[in-house]
């Protein structure tokens, strides 16, 4: 992978993570009842931590240049 592509991924991953969070939360708040909307809002920090873990995994893959194992 070229350096330009790596730089683009490094810069775009937080934006992609934010878009994923907003889309998930927005969809839940739009279609859920009030009781479930409160539950979604209470679980938002867990979702943010999950997205941060997802981003960290991508950063690790870019840094170490290890993709998905072929044995999987």
C-alpha positions as CSV (number, residue, x, y, z in Angstrom):
1,X,0.0,0.0,0.0
2,X,1.3,3.4,-0.9
3,X,2.1,6.1,1.7
4,X,-0.6,8.3,0.3
5,X,-3.2,5.6,0.8
6,X,-2.0,4.9,4.3
7,X,-2.2,8.7,5.1
8,X,-5.7,8.8,3.7
9,X,-6.9,5.9,5.8
10,X,-5.3,7.4,8.9
11,X,-7.2,10.6,8.3
12,X,-10.5,9.1,7.2
13,X,-10.9,6.4,9.9
14,X,-12.2,8.7,12.6
15,X,-14.6,10.2,10.2
16,X,-15.8,6.8,9.1
17,X,-16.2,5.8,12.7
18,X,-18.2,8.9,13.5
19,X,-20.5,8.3,10.5
20,X,-21.1,4.7,11.6
21,X,-22.0,5.8,15.1
22,X,-24.3,8.5,13.9
23,X,-26.0,6.1,11.4
24,X,-26.6,3.4,14.0
25,X,-27.9,5.8,16.7
26,X,-30.0,7.8,14.3
27,X,-31.7,4.6,12.9
28,X,-32.4,3.4,16.5
29,X,-33.8,6.7,17.6
30,X,-36.0,7.0,14.5
31,X,-37.6,3.6,14.7
32,X,-37.6,2.6,18.4
33,X,-40.2,3.4,21.0
34,X,-39.4,5.8,23.9
35,X,-38.4,3.0,26.3
36,X,-35.8,1.7,23.8
37,X,-34.7,5.2,22.8
38,X,-33.6,5.7,26.5
39,X,-31.8,2.4,26.4
40,X,-30.0,3.4,23.2
41,X,-28.9,6.6,24.8
42,X,-27.6,4.8,27.8
43,X,-25.6,2.3,25.7
44,X,-24.0,5.1,23.5
45,X,-20.7,5.1,25.5
46,X,-20.4,1.3,24.8
47,X,-21.0,1.9,21.1
48,X,-18.3,4.7,21.1
49,X,-15.8,2.3,22.8
50,X,-16.6,-0.3,20.2
51,X,-16.0,2.0,17.3
52,X,-12.7,3.2,19.0
53,X,-11.7,-0.5,19.2
54,X,-12.6,-1.0,15.5
55,X,-10.6,2.0,14.5
56,X,-7.6,0.8,16.6
57,X,-7.7,-2.5,14.8
58,X,-7.5,-0.8,11.5
59,X,-4.7,1.4,12.7
60,X,-2.9,-1.7,13.9
61,X,-3.3,-3.4,10.6
62,X,-2.0,-0.3,8.7
63,X,0.9,0.1,11.1
64,X,2.0,-3.6,11.1
65,X,1.0,-4.2,7.5
66,X,-0.8,-7.4,8.6
67,X,-4.1,-8.0,7.0
68,X,-6.6,-10.8,7.6
69,X,-4.9,-14.1,8.1
70,X,-5.4,-16.6,5.2
71,X,-5.9,-19.4,7.7
72,X,-9.1,-17.8,9.0
